[in-house]
Amino acid sequence: MSSYKAEYIRYMQENGIKYRDIDEVAVGVTYDADNLNSVDVIVIFDKDGKNYVSLNSWSIGSFTDETFAKGIITCNEMNAQYRWCKFFLNGDKKVTVQIDTVVQPDTCGEVLAELVRRVVHISDEAYPSFMKARWA
């Protein structure tokens, strides 16, 4: 387990944040949301122990072959609207919300907890736009 992952887990334990220890490099956190039932964020730490971290959520939804272009356009619109997260459709045509960051040992837990909250908030705000594109 990387020291950054251990520090993040320590921070969450000290602050009463529920989490799932997924594997050697990943931790999952799920929050309730307003537009979505919940937003699941997977925090992925560098496998070589470097201070690179990726936060990912696949909670928003997915597109079909027929609606794929609308999904790409909506991702582009969300990328223009939100500066913290990037939006894209992955190989399974699922909306991916992602933040890549560099952390420091003394602030790792606090910074990652804040970024998880940003992913949750932004995903929840963006959800209606994606559903409109998917079903309109």
N, C-alpha and C positions, 0 to 999 in steps of 0.2 A: 504494500500500500504506500502510495506517495505521501510525503510529509504534508503536502498541500491538501490531499484528501483527508488525512487524519486531522488536520487543523480545522477543516470545514466541518467535519463530523463533530469535533469537540465543541465548536461554536454552536452548532444546532442543538446539541445535547444541553449545553449551558443555558440556551434560550428557549428550551421547550419546543423546538421545531421538529415535527415528525418527519422521518426520512426512511428511505429504503436503501440499504447497502447492496447494490446490484452485483458488482464484481470488483476486481482489483482496481479498476480505473473509473468506476461510475457510481453515482449516487442519484436516487430519484426523490423528488419532492412533488407532492400534489396539493394544490390549493383549490378551494371552491371559488367559483366565479359568478358573475351576474348573467352574462349572455350564454356562456358555456356552463355545463354542469360542474365541470372541474377542468383544471389545466395541469397536466403532468409535465414536469421539467426534468430532464436528465442532464446532470452535470458530469461531464466527461473530462477526466484529468489526463495529462500527458503520460503515456505508458513508460517513458524514460525518466520520469520524475522532474521534468522541467516545469517551469511555472506557467505553462500554457493551459488554458481551460476553455472548453466549449460547452455552452448551455444550449440545449435543444428541446423543442417541443413539437410534437406531431398531433396536438389535440384539436386543431381547428377543423380539419376535415380533409376530404380528398375529392379529386375530379375524375371524370371519365374521359375517354378519348374524344367524345363529342364536345365536352366542356373545357378541355385542356387549355385552349387558347384564352378563354375567359379567365381561367385560373392564373395564367402567366400575366395577363394584363392587370389583374387585381394585385398580384405580387408586386408588380412594378409600381402601381399606385401606392401600396403600403410602404414600399421602400422609399418613396418620395416623401411620404407623410411622417414616418417614424425614423428617427436617427439612431436609436439604440440597437434595434433588431434588423436583421435581414430576413426577407421572406423569399422562399423559392419552393418549387414543386420538385420533390425527389423522384427517384426512379419508379416508385410505386404510385406516383401522382398525388402523394399526400403533401399538404401544405406543411412546410417546415419553417419554424421560427427559430432563429439562431443568433446567439451572441458569442463571439470569440473574444477572449480577454487574456491579459497577463496579470498575474497576482503576485503579491509579496507576502512573505510568511506572517508578518505582524498584523496584516489587515485582511488576509485571505477569507476568513469566515464572514466577516461583516460585508465585504465587497460582494462576495458570491451570493449571500442572502439577499442583498439589495438587487443584484442583477436578476435573480430568480423572480423576485417580486415584479420587476420590470417586464420580464417575459410574460408572466401571468397577466399583468394589467394590459399590456399591448396586445397579446393574443386575444383577450376577452373583448377589447375594443374593436379589433379587426374582424372578429368572427362574423358580424352581420354583413359586412362587405363581401366576404368570401361566400357566405350562404346565398346572398343575392346573385352573385356571379354564377354560382353552381346551379341554382334552380330557376333563374329568370329566363 
